[in-house]
């Protein structure tokens, strides 16, 4: 409605300017000056109405947005969004903490397993050395050197399965020697 009024005033001012030109052509002295002033006033009034309407609309929108932002519904909505974001953050933190704990647990388990393996290897080497010293005199020199080198290789490689097989070989040689 207001836009129609301002457009009407704008068209009125154009009509006044055109009629002012016509009156100038006709040679009427005071009327064109009066129509020019009236046309300028109507154009000014039309733009003033548009400006006031625009400012009123902008102020109304700002007021509406501010009131909506501080409304109870929007505050609750923002609070829920905050809680959801916090929940997602806590889930991610839980996941990464679980991964970290699992990693350290696996690392500790591997460390204990390596420590236990080293301890078992030391016990096995002492048994192998004791059994090897018992059958040293009953074995041919080449067999003894071969078994001893295998013992050194398996020990340096920390190969517990190789040491177990070597222990079984030594035990079988010991049984053969006892049967003689």
N, C-alpha and C positions, 0 to 999 in steps of 0.2 A: 504494500500500500504506500509506504513512504517512498519507495523507488518510483512508483507511478507519479507521485506528487512532484518529486525532484525532476523527473523526465518531462513532466508537463511544464514546469517552470523553465526548463532548458529550452523546450520547443517554443514557449512563449517569448523567451529572450531572443531566439533566432527570428521569430516573426516580428518582434519589435525592431531588430536590426534591419531586417528587409524593408519594413515599412518606413524606417528612418531614411534608407536610401531612396525610396520612392518619393518621400516628402522633400528630400533634397533636390531631386530632379524636378519636382513641381515648383520649387522655389519658395516654399513656406519657411519663414525664418526661425521661429522659436520652437516649433514642434519637433524637428529632428534632434535638437539638443536634449529636449525633455525625454524623447523616446530612447535615446542613447543611454541616458542616466537610468531610466527605468529598465532597459535591457541588461545593463551592467548589474543593477541591483538584483534582478531576477536570476541571472546566471550565478552571482555570488550567493544568493539565497539557496539555489539548487545545490551548489557544491557544499555549502554549509550544512544543509540537511543531510546530504550523503556522508559527510565527514562525521557529523554527530551520530548518525545512525551506525556507521562503522565502528566508532569508538564505543558506543553503547553495546553493540554486539560483542566486541572484543572484551570489554569489561565484564559483560554477562557470562561469557565463556570462561574467562579466568576465574570469576567468582564460583561458577558451577564446578569447575575442575578442582579448585581448592577445597570447596565443601565436600566434594566426592572423595578427594584424597584423605581428608580427615574424618570421614564417616566411619561409623562403627563397623559396618560391613567390610569396607576396604581395609581397615586395620586388622580385622580378623583374617581376611584373605592374605594380607602380607605376612601375618604371623604364621599362618599355615604354610606358606611358601618357604619361610625361614626354617620352620621345623622340618619340612621335607628335605630341604637342602642340607640341614644338619644331619638328618638321618642317613642320607646318601653318603655324606662325608664320613660318618661313623661306620657305615658298612664298608666303605673303601679302606678305612683305617683298620678295621677288624680283619679284612682280607689280607692286607699287607703285613699286619702283625702276625697273623697265622702263618703266612709264608716265611716271615723272618724266624719265627719260633721253629717251624719245620726245618728250615735251612740249618739253624744252629743245632737242632737235635740230630739231624743227619750228620753234620760235621763232627759233633761230639761222639756219636755212635761209631763213625768211621775211625776217629782217633782212638777210641777204646778198642776197636777191633784190631787196628794196627798194633797197638800196644800189647794186646793179648797175643797176637800172632808172633810178635818179636819175643815175647816171653816163652811161648810154646817152642819157637825155633831154638832158643837158648837151651831149654830143657832137652829137646830132641838132639841137639848137637852134643850135649854132654853125655847122653845115653849112647849116641853113635860112637863118640870117642872112646867111651869105656868098653863097648862091645868090640870096637875095632882093635883096641889094644889087647883084648883077650885072644882074638883070632889072628893077630899079626904074625905069630910064629908058624901058624898052621897054613897060611895062605902063600901062594907063590908071589914073588916080589912084584911081578907085573900086575897081578890082580889087586894087590894091596895098593899100588900106586894109582891104578885106575879108580878104585873105590875112594881113595883119599882125594884125588883131584875132583871126582864127582861131588864129594862132600864139600870141598872148598867152593866149587861153582854154585851148588845149590844154596850154600850159606850166603855167598855174596849176592846172589839173586833174590834172596829171601823167599825161596821156593819151598814152601812147606810140604807140598805134595811130592816133590822130588826127594826131599829128605825122608819122607815116610817110606817111599819105595826103596830108597837106599837102606833104610833101617830094616826093611823086610829082607832085602838081599843079604845084608850082614847077618841077620837072624837065621836065614836059611843056610849060610855058610857055617854058622856056629853049630847048627843042628847036625850038619854033615860031619863036622869035626868031632862032635861028641859021639856020634855013632861009630866012628873008627876006634 
